[in-house]
Each structure stands twice: as structure tokens, then as C-alpha cells.
Amino acid sequence: MKSPLLSLPGAVPAEGVDEGVAAHYGDLFREQRALADGTGFVDLSHRGVLTVTGDDRLSWLHLLLTQHVSDLPTGQATEALILSANGHIEHALYLVDDGTSVWAHVEPGSQEVLIAYLESMKFFYRVEVADRTADTAVVHLPAGSIAQAPASAVVRETPYGRDLFLPREELESFAAETGPAAGILAHEALRVEQHRPRLGFETDHRTIPHELGWIGTAVHLQKGCYRGQETVARVQNLGKPPRRLVFLHLDGSEVHLPPNGAEIRLADDGPDGRKIGFVTTSVRHHELGPVALALIKRNVPVDARLMAEETAAAQETVVEP
């Protein structure tokens, strides 16, 4: 989905998975500061949107998701995962129920596979799953924003701001009334600052929820059976995850940021040392400078000096060893 807001002055298109919306509108740090101050909005209209309707929607989703949603109150935001049989993360959903439908937004382009899986699990339950990406755009209002959500929008309110499920035909008029627009890079910089993982960035094919701190926020430990629960319970009760998420303060003298996937080694081991992890997201923050999220081996000392390729990095604990 290519956003019409790419026609706004200064818009520079994003690349990769975020293609279709603006990376920035000409001033990355100004856009970050605006979001941090609770002004403006972020165009997330490239994200996938789906709804689940029907009398059994909450009880049915409760059987499939890692989160406790059988009694989810109307208007209360939550997030949840779908795991493989081995407990590896396959999907991340950002949810709210409006009283008649559960609305969810997911990573761009992932909704088709997710919906196919959900359709395969319907059985005799009274539910209908619909892809709403073509007619619904997601926009984000930052925490502290006093902007009014249109009456036509479904609102998902979180500590980090409000996600609006907005009729796509209203996106341009909303932008004109609510600006200034901030690009996805500003949104990502604040996400990294807040230590919030993102599917496909902080995850790979073998990531389990414990490694990213998703226990509690997206995984409920006291709910009933769901696919992958055995792994979640075993790691929670009997062991530790093999890796852990960390926040990195990067050497600001380097011109280039280490890219997603950049290998991390112990600084004391030199450039030929063994790989102990990799960078998942690196950004330039308006106050903190160059920072990143990374996934490293659990037993790496918390005070160890690290190298992300050629860039020196000091770690800050996100997930306890």
C-alpha cells in the first residue's frame, strides 16, 4: 500500500519492509522531538490490518494467542504473539476490541499468511476473519497528544500513544488537520529508546518470547493451552533463554551505523573474536545519539565492552541474564 502522504512536502520514501510510507519529511531530529513532545502523528498506513468478528471472537482468539483475551474489556489495548509448535515467534498482533470486532495491526505484508492460519483454525467457532488493509490505515498519535481522534476511527490506546484504525479514504484529511507528519525513522528511534521489540527486526527464525522481554506484555503465563506453550513454560520454570535483548550506546564518532544483522563481538577479543550476537535495529536518536537494540548470548557479562562490526558499543540491560 503506497501512502498518499508521500506527496507531502519533503517526504522521502522508506525502504525495505517499511516501503510505502515516508522515512522522514526532511528533518529527522525535528520529527523525533515533535513526537517526544506529544505533537504530530506517524503514518503507518503500510501495516496490515485485520478484524475478527462474531460471538466467539474473544474465546476463539484466546485459544490461539499467547495473551489472555477471553475477557478483554472493550477499548483495552493489548498485544499478543502466535508461536510455532516449538515456541518460536511467528506473528505479533497489536489488538483492541471495539465491542463487536477485534481489530489488529501487524507487520506490513504479513496479514495474508496470518489470516490463512486463522482461517484454518476456525472449525465450528462463530467467527469471521477479514483483511481490512485495503480500506483501513493505521496512524499513530504519540503519548501526550491532544489531537482528537475522528469519530470514524477505532482507537487503541497504549502508554506510548494511540494507534488509530482510520478509514483509508480519510487519511489525507486527517493529516491536514493533525500534522505535522513524522516519518517512520522517527517512530523507530523512539521505539528503540523504549526498548520495544519488533517482529522481523528483533526476531529471527528461532527467537522465543523470553529473549525479547515479551513475557508479561505479550505472553500471559497463567492462561490455558496454545501452540508453543510447552516451550514458554519450560524456559520460564526450568531454565533461561539462550539469548537476551540489550540496548547499545554506539560510538558517536563513527559516520555509519552498524546495519541490521551486524555481528557483535567482545571488544577485548579483537576483530577475529567469536560472534556473540547481532544488531537488530540501529538508529540516530535526537538526544542519545547513535543507539541500537541487539540480541546477544545470555552469558555475556553485563559490563562487557562490545564491538558491532567496527563500532564500539556499551550495553544496557533490557532482558536480565
PyMOL commands that set and color helices and strands:
alter all, ss='L'
color gray80, all
select helices_A, chain A and resi 4-7+16-18+28-36+57-64+111-120+168-178+184-193+209-212+229-238+267-269
alter helices_A, ss='H'
color red, helices_A
select strands_A, chain A and resi 12-13+22-24+41-43+48-53+78-83+89-97+101-106+128-131+136-142+154-158+161-167+181-182+243-250+263-266+277-285+289-297+305-308+311-317
alter strands_A, ss='S'
color yellow, strands_A
deselect
rebuild
show_as cartoon
